[in-house]
Amino acid sequence: MPTVNSILVTGVAGYIGSVLVRQLLDKGYKVIGLDRLMYGGESLLGVYNYPNFEFIKGDIRKKEDLIKVVDKIDAVVHLAAIVGDPACTKQPEVARNTNWDGSKLLFDLCEKRENIENFIFASTCSTYGKMDGNTCVNEDSPLNPVSLYAELKVKFEKYLLKSNTRKDFTPTALRFSTVYGISPRMRFDLTVNEFVRELAFNRKLLIYGEQFWRSYCHVEDIARACFLVLESEPNKVNHEAFGVGDTKENYQKKMIVDELLKTYPEGEIKYVQKDEDPRGYRVDFSKIKDVLGYSITKRVSDGIKELSKILSNGLLPDPFNKKYKNI
C-alpha cells in the first residue's frame, strides 16, 4: 500500500483534473483540489460533497493560496497551467507567470515541506516538437519545443528533473499524449473530440496536414498514470520523465479520419494541403510500460464511439459553445 494518503491536485476543475479527482476518491485517497476556476467549477459538482474532498479556490501564482494547503498533504499532482498553444499565444504573460513562475513557486514550497513525498508534473509530448516521422522518439530523445506552451513545459521539466531535492522527496514528469474522450469539464478544441463533433452534426470536416503524426491517449488513461506513479516505488520514478500513452496509438490525422468513417461513413471530409506543421512526432512509450507496468484501457476507436454516443443522445445540447474551448 502507498504511504500517500492526502493529495493536492492543482487544476482540479480542468479536463484532466476533474477525471483524476474522481479516480483518486474512488481509490480511497483524500484530495484537496486547488483551482482558480478560469472555466467555471461545474465539473466538480458531482464530487463537491464527498467527505474526502476539499476544494480551495486559489491560484498557484499566489504564495498565500499555496500556504493554505502544503501542510495538509502528502503528494502533489500539478496539472494547473495555461494549456495549449493557442491559449498561451493569446495570453503569453499569464502563461509565463502560471506555467513557469507559479509552477516553480509550488515546487519550491513543496520541496521544503517534509510531509510531502511526491510531486508529479503534467508535461506534454509537444516538447518533442518536429521529429522525423519515420522514427519514434522517447524519453532520451532531445526536446525541440516550437511553441511558448511547449517551451514553458520544457523549462519547468528541466528544473524539476535536475533539482537537488531532499532524499525523501520524489519529483516525476509525465509527458502526456494528445488527450481525448469524455470529461466532466468537456473540451472540443482537442483533435479527436473536435473531429467527432463536426461529423456528428453533419459538418464538413477540414483536415490540415493529414500526413503529420501525433500520439493520442484517453483522458481516463492519462489520469490513471498519475496515481500509478503515486503507487510506484520511489526509486523507479524519482527524478524521472515518462511518456504517457501507447506506442500503437500514434496516428496521422488521416488515420483518425479512417476510424471516424467507420462510425460516420457518409461524413464529408476535405483535405487541405499543408506541407509544414510545427509539430509532428511518433512516440515510443516502452519506458512507462516496462518500468511501471502501465497499459491503456481505451484506444482512439473507443473514444470515437463514446463521443458519438453522448452527442447523438443530446447530453450536450450545445457542443459548439465557447465554454468547451480553452480560448
C-alpha positions in Angstrom: 0.0 0.0 0.0 1.2 3.5 -0.7 2.2 5.8 2.2 0.5 8.7 0.4 -3.0 9.5 1.8 -3.8 13.1 1.0 -3.1 14.6 -2.4 -3.2 18.1 -3.8 -4.5 18.3 -7.3 -3.9 21.7 -8.9 -6.2 22.5 -11.9 -8.7 20.1 -10.4 -11.7 21.5 -12.3 -10.0 21.1 -15.6 -10.3 18.5 -18.4 -7.9 16.0 -16.8 -8.2 17.1 -13.2 -11.9 16.5 -13.0 -11.4 13.0 -14.1 -8.4 12.4 -11.9 -10.1 13.6 -8.7 -12.9 11.0 -9.2 -10.4 8.2 -9.7 -8.4 9.2 -6.6 -11.6 9.4 -4.5 -12.7 6.0 -5.7 -9.4 4.6 -4.6 -9.8 6.0 -1.1 -7.4 8.9 -1.2 -8.2 12.3 0.4 -8.0 15.0 -2.2 -7.6 18.8 -1.9 -8.4 20.5 -5.1 -7.0 23.9 -6.0 -8.2 25.8 -9.0 -8.9 29.4 -9.9 -11.9 28.4 -12.0 -11.0 30.0 -15.3 -13.6 27.9 -16.9 -16.0 27.5 -14.1 -16.5 24.9 -11.5 -19.4 22.8 -12.7 -17.1 19.9 -13.3 -16.7 19.5 -9.5 -20.4 19.5 -8.5 -20.6 15.7 -8.6 -17.8 15.3 -6.0 -18.1 18.6 -4.0 -19.8 17.0 -1.0 -17.6 13.9 -0.9 -16.2 13.6 2.7 -12.7 13.0 1.4 -12.7 16.0 -1.0 -11.9 19.6 -0.1 -12.0 22.4 -2.7 -10.0 25.6 -2.3 -10.4 28.4 -4.9 -6.8 29.6 -5.4 -4.1 30.5 -7.8 -0.7 28.8 -7.9 0.9 32.2 -8.6 -0.1 33.3 -5.1 2.0 32.1 -2.3 -0.7 32.8 0.3 -3.0 30.4 -1.6 -0.4 27.7 -1.6 0.4 28.1 2.1 -3.2 27.1 2.9 -2.6 23.6 1.5 1.0 22.5 1.6 1.0 21.4 5.2 -2.1 19.2 4.7 -0.9 16.9 2.0 1.5 14.1 1.3 1.7 14.5 -2.5 1.0 16.8 -5.4 -0.3 16.2 -8.9 0.4 19.5 -10.6 -2.0 20.0 -13.6 -2.7 23.7 -13.3 -1.5 25.6 -16.4 -2.5 27.7 -19.3 -2.9 24.7 -21.6 -2.3 24.6 -25.3 -0.6 26.6 -28.0 -3.5 28.9 -28.8 -4.2 29.8 -25.2 -0.5 30.5 -24.4 -0.2 32.6 -27.6 -3.2 34.7 -26.7 -2.0 35.3 -23.1 1.8 35.0 -23.2 2.5 36.8 -19.9 -0.2 34.9 -18.0 1.2 31.7 -19.4 4.7 32.6 -18.3 3.5 33.6 -14.8 1.5 30.5 -14.4 3.3 27.7 -16.2 6.8 28.8 -15.0 6.6 31.2 -12.1 3.6 29.5 -10.4 5.0 26.0 -11.0 8.4 26.9 -9.6 6.8 28.6 -6.5 4.7 25.5 -5.8 7.6 23.1 -6.3 10.0 25.0 -4.1 7.4 25.2 -1.3 6.6 21.5 -1.5 10.3 20.5 -1.5 10.8 22.3 1.8 7.8 20.5 3.4 9.0 17.2 4.9 5.4 15.9 4.9 5.3 15.9 1.1 6.6 12.8 -0.6 5.7 13.1 -4.3 5.5 15.8 -6.9 4.0 14.8 -10.2 4.2 17.4 -13.1 2.0 17.3 -16.1 4.3 17.8 -19.1 3.5 17.1 -22.7 4.7 15.2 -25.7 4.6 18.5 -27.5 8.0 19.1 -26.0 9.4 16.8 -28.8 8.3 19.4 -31.4 9.2 18.4 -35.0 10.7 15.0 -35.5 11.4 12.7 -38.4 8.1 10.8 -38.9 9.8 7.6 -39.7 11.4 7.2 -36.3 9.9 7.1 -32.8 11.2 9.4 -30.1 11.4 8.5 -26.4 12.4 10.0 -23.0 16.1 10.0 -24.1 15.4 12.0 -27.3 16.3 15.7 -27.5 13.5 18.1 -26.8 12.6 20.6 -29.5 9.8 22.9 -28.3 8.3 25.0 -31.1 5.7 27.0 -29.1 5.5 29.0 -26.0 3.4 26.3 -24.3 6.0 23.6 -25.0 8.9 25.9 -24.1 7.5 26.6 -20.7 6.8 22.9 -20.1 10.4 22.1 -21.1 11.8 24.8 -18.8 10.0 23.6 -15.8 10.5 19.9 -16.6 14.3 20.5 -16.7 14.1 22.4 -13.4 12.3 19.6 -11.8 14.4 16.7 -13.2 17.7 18.5 -12.4 16.7 19.6 -8.9 18.8 18.7 -5.9 16.0 17.7 -3.5 15.8 16.1 -0.1 16.2 12.4 0.0 12.5 11.6 0.7 11.1 13.9 -2.0 10.2 12.3 -5.3 9.6 14.5 -8.3 8.3 13.0 -11.6 7.4 14.5 -15.0 4.7 12.9 -17.1 4.7 13.8 -20.8 1.1 13.4 -21.8 0.0 12.4 -25.3 -2.7 14.5 -27.0 -5.8 13.8 -24.9 -9.3 12.9 -26.0 -12.5 11.5 -24.5 -15.3 12.4 -22.1 -14.6 14.6 -19.1 -16.8 16.5 -16.6 -15.1 19.6 -18.0 -15.6 18.7 -21.6 -13.5 20.2 -24.4 -14.0 20.2 -28.1 -10.8 22.0 -29.1 -8.9 18.7 -29.0 -8.3 16.8 -32.3 -10.4 13.7 -31.8 -13.2 15.4 -29.9 -13.4 18.1 -32.4 -13.4 15.7 -35.4 -16.2 13.6 -33.9 -18.3 16.7 -33.1 -18.0 18.0 -36.7 -19.2 14.8 -38.3 -21.9 14.2 -35.6 -23.5 17.4 -36.7 -23.1 16.8 -40.4 -20.5 19.5 -40.9 -17.7 19.3 -43.4 -14.5 18.3 -41.7 -11.5 20.2 -42.8 -8.2 18.3 -42.3 -5.0 20.4 -42.4 -1.8 18.3 -42.9 -3.3 14.8 -42.8 0.2 13.3 -43.0 1.6 14.6 -39.7 1.9 12.2 -36.7 0.8 12.6 -33.1 0.4 10.3 -30.1 -3.1 10.1 -28.5 -4.3 8.9 -25.1 -7.8 8.8 -23.5 -8.2 11.2 -20.6 -9.1 8.3 -18.2 -5.8 6.6 -19.0 -3.9 9.9 -18.7 -5.3 10.3 -15.2 -4.5 6.6 -14.3 -0.9 7.3 -15.0 -0.8 9.9 -12.2 -1.9 7.6 -9.4 0.2 4.8 -10.8 3.3 7.0 -10.2 2.0 7.7 -6.6 1.8 3.9 -6.0 5.1 3.1 -7.5 8.4 2.5 -5.7 10.2 5.9 -5.3 13.4 4.6 -6.9 11.5 3.9 -10.1 10.0 7.3 -10.5 12.4 9.7 -8.7 13.6 12.5 -11.0 12.3 10.5 -14.0 10.3 11.5 -17.0 7.7 9.2 -18.6 5.8 9.5 -21.7 2.1 8.6 -21.2 0.4 6.6 -23.9 0.8 3.5 -26.0 3.2 3.1 -28.9 0.4 1.7 -31.1 -1.6 4.9 -30.5 0.4 7.1 -32.8 -1.8 8.4 -35.6 -1.6 10.6 -38.7 -4.7 12.7 -39.0 -5.8 10.7 -42.0 -5.7 7.5 -39.9 -8.0 9.2 -37.4 -10.4 10.1 -40.2 -10.4 6.4 -41.4 -11.5 5.5 -37.9 -14.2 8.2 -37.9 -15.6 7.0 -41.2 -16.4 3.6 -39.6 -18.9 5.5 -37.4 -19.8 8.2 -39.9 -19.5 6.5 -43.4 -21.3 9.5 -45.0 -19.1 12.1 -43.4 -17.8 14.8 -45.6 -14.1 15.2 -45.4 -11.9 17.8 -47.2 -8.1 17.6 -47.0 -6.2 20.9 -47.1 -2.6 20.6 -48.3 -0.2 21.7 -45.6 3.5 20.8 -46.0 4.7 22.4 -42.8 3.5 21.6 -39.4 5.5 23.0 -36.4 4.8 19.7 -34.5 5.0 16.1 -35.7 6.2 13.1 -33.8 5.7 9.4 -33.1 6.5 8.3 -29.6 7.8 5.1 -28.2 6.1 4.5 -24.8 8.1 1.4 -23.8 9.5 3.1 -20.6 6.3 3.5 -18.7 5.1 0.1 -19.7 8.4 -1.7 -18.8 9.2 0.2 -15.6 5.8 0.8 -14.1 3.6 -1.8 -15.8 1.4 0.8 -17.4 -1.1 -0.1 -20.1 -4.0 1.8 -21.6 -7.6 0.7 -21.4 -9.1 2.6 -24.4 -8.0 3.4 -27.9 -9.0 6.2 -30.3 -11.7 3.9 -31.8 -13.2 3.6 -28.3 -13.1 7.4 -27.8 -14.8 8.0 -31.1 -17.7 5.6 -30.1 -18.2 7.2 -26.7 -18.1 10.7 -28.0 -20.5 9.8 -30.8 -23.0 8.4 -28.2 -23.1 11.4 -26.0 -23.6 13.7 -28.9 -26.3 11.6 -30.6 -28.1 11.3 -27.2 -28.1 15.1 -26.7 -26.3 15.0 -23.4 -24.6 18.3 -24.5 -27.2 20.4 -26.1 -24.7 23.0 -27.5 -21.3 21.4 -28.0 -20.2 24.4 -30.1 -20.5 26.7 -27.1 -17.2 28.5 -26.4 -17.1 27.1 -22.9 -15.8 23.9 -24.4 -12.6 25.6 -25.5 -9.6 26.8 -23.7 -9.6 30.2 -25.6 
